Amino acid sequence: MMWLPTIRDVYEARKIIAPYLARTPLQYSAGLSRLLDAEVYLKHEEHHPLGAFKMRGGINLLAHMTEEERSRGLTTASTGNHGQSIANACRIFGARALIVLPEKNANPLKVAAMEALGAEVVFHGDDVDEARAHCERLSAEEGYRYVHPVDEPLLIAGVATQALEIMEDLPDVEVLYLPLGGGTGVSGACIVTSAMAPDVKVRAVQSEAAPAGYLSWKQGEIAQAPMHTFAEGIATVSGYELPQRIIRDVLDDFVLVSEDEIRHAMGLLIQEAHTLSEGAGAAATAGAYKQRESLAGRKVSITVSGANTTVAQLSAALETYARMRG
């Protein structure tokens, strides 16, 4: 059974990550505060050099690996941001990276970034779980150190440093909204809040077009579901064991949003907060907006987890925002 990361692991991860990544800002948004009738702060994870929060986990994981593990090379499956994180960490620590992406729905900007970081990119399967199975075969046949995209305690501890920063910068925060695909970000936030401020509410947001994480949490066992979301950063067909174990008794609520609600949130972030996000990066905003009536007068943090959107995705989002705005 995998070990569960603790707040001590998160503090250790912060020391490891600090030389490589700057602390991201937590900034008050007047526009979103007005719309939600709350005191709203955005955690700007899109400010990372690769435009997404996952960078934190990759560096923490590679830093803990032995030279033998690094010398074997690493393989992992990704829809993009996790792959960028591993490719970047392999570049820093001098390891070979082979990233397997699903043939469908790959974001070309993320693919180009992985290749620019020196990773070898391979396309296999229709979704990230089929890509992951291919990674496992490569690991067994060719000796790569396989990195699970979600069920890696050191990835979660690294990603959890974003929630640690939120709690330090806004100690009286009442509600945290984060997107959930595999669940590293949300489970990291649950580790931090349960140790530092158990009264803080952590809320996960997922697309109703890829609800496997939600169903796993709701049913209390790992579930699978069809995946049809455009937001590749949260496009999973299965729940994952380690995050689900962590969030099961800690998570306050799990919000499902429609594809149009995510697109609307992308436009909302541009219009009201001058912030560019990808679909997955705007999911938490979509969840907070959907639950805005319950947030009146409260102090809220919303994680913008990534900004790696394409022109086509952004254009569709702005059209949807204009239509839904009326």
C-alpha angles and dihedrals in degrees: 000000000000117000118247116241115237135202088264089060089051093053090048090050091053091056090050096046097043097083091053106036132041120227110264120233126256103207134185114242113209093187096051091041089057093047095046095037087230140100100267128191126184120217100214104213088153086075091077114109091254093042099245143081096239092084088082094063098046095054093048092050097048092045090059095048123103121243088250092057092048092048090058091059126236132258128190141159122241147160087218122284097062088047090052089050094053093042090052094047091048089052091051095047098036101248130138115250126203112184121193116204129185113257091233127065098006112160107233092210091057092045091052091048092052091050092047088054089057101258123142108234123208126181118216136155135358098277142016093269092058088047089050092053089053090052090053090053092049090050092052095043102038104025101247118158100248115220113201108220092227116004096071114111093206092054090053093046090051095048090046090069088081090063090045089056091050092052092048095046096042107024093170094054112137106192133029121197118196134165120248126210107138091353108242094126097046094043089049090053090050091054092051099044095044089056100039107027116002091184092066111103117229114199125189123209125202136167115262085222090066105027102156094117092049093048091048091053094043095048097039093233136077110281136183128215140174114278120214105144123132088213098091093185090070097030105125130142097202140043117240129234105227100047091043091053090052099045099038098094099019107049112099098202143349117216125199116204132187125246090251091050089056091048090047089052091053088056092043091056091051095045100041105025105024088235128140115213139169120234095269089043091058097044094093090052089051090053094049091048091050090052095039094124090063093050101060111138094001131123108243136185118201119191116221095201102185147357104201099124128148125233090249093051092047093048091052090048094052092048090051092047092052092048095047092044088059 
